[in-house]
């Protein structure tokens, strides 16, 4: 019998950080793009640990394997579970509820049951690779039951959970038929990290109002078989690998590519850029509407101005995403039909995904970056854009409904629901004098440089280590806050 290796740090996320790709030499594992992977990659580069997650294909899980110094432990999901747990409960129930119900949430008991089943499987596999007393770091809305399930199996480990998306106000969260189970699942953790202070407060309030928990400042007191425990919930906003990305953006090949992109766009005076997963939360429709009206009003026009929209394919089997794609593509077609000239389209719409180098070049080619989500946990694209502008050029238009808005104060701030206001903000970003724009960009870059992803991970892990476990050991920030009990119902 072989002894299984265990780890002091275990990451658990819905997806492993790799995708299987076919090459002429056979299939190989490649790092997958996306915010969480990019963030955790640089965090794990100087730590040893295991990562538990789904490998991206239905059916039996591949055998665990090592990759870039990390032990990857795949969790199996059947085709039916992908449909019920991932596309259904995670992306068609939780995602809309947690993003202000921009589209209606759908509730199905079979989706919930699959969610429970898959969370249980994740918990069991985490426990297989966690060393005694290990730190277990669970990520995101797909795995909210995992903290309590792990605690039941392994009371010796320290459990943290980080919420990459917003945590909704109690009035919206209360719609969830399984709201109590989700809160109890999360309260299995020692520490819960959120993007914004308001998200942490929404969680604490939901515990008080919906399950009658006793709360005090950032803490919730939980009673279990072992007595009373205190769970802390606070804001630790995620960031990016500033130094790594800046280094990439400074590479001569990337800078040459940025010039080449501008040239192939016809060397316009102003390049506007949007980069998003094709998701209804990202405000792409509102952005296109504002742009179309600016063209109609004659305020801007091609070939002097052009707009590049990268819309990375996402969740293509979920109905709301299919409808969004149809609508966005119809709108782009209409704008181009009316406002393009031969050789100078008004909108360059790219429903594709690109390598990191190309993204860095695009960011450098863009005079104005449009980040206009209706709701977004953080939005890493905003931070990536300013990081790539080592020339202090460019301007960032940023929605106040992103987590990034709470950090990037020198952006051109917009409310994307207010189309008139959004139009004015875009024009202001284009017309503001260069020296002011450079001053804003320098300040934005400083913020991201000082609050990069390594700092985020250190803060999360320190909070996890220091999380109080018994009443009376709450952190200093709670001093003087009156206790509130479940009476608010
Ligand atoms: C969730 C939350 C939160 C996109 N297209 C390509 C590509 N990307 C990369 C971006 C960025 C990431 O994907 C997207 O991250 P965002 O933060 O903007 O948005 P979500 O995917 O919705 O992420 C969000 C995040 O989790 C982290 O906590 O900020 O609020 O919704 O890194 O650059 N990368 C490459 N090619 C593409 O075509 N290489």
Boltz pocket constraint, residues with backbone or C-beta under 6 A from the ligand:
constraints:
  - pocket:
      binder: B
      contacts: [[A, 33], [A, 34], [A, 35], [A, 36], [A, 38], [A, 163], [A, 164], [A, 165], [A, 238], [A, 275], [A, 276], [A, 277], [A, 312], [A, 352], [A, 353], [A, 354], [A, 355], [A, 356], [A, 359], [A, 376], [A, 377], [A, 378], [A, 379], [A, 380], [A, 381], [A, 382], [A, 384]]
      max_distance: 6.0
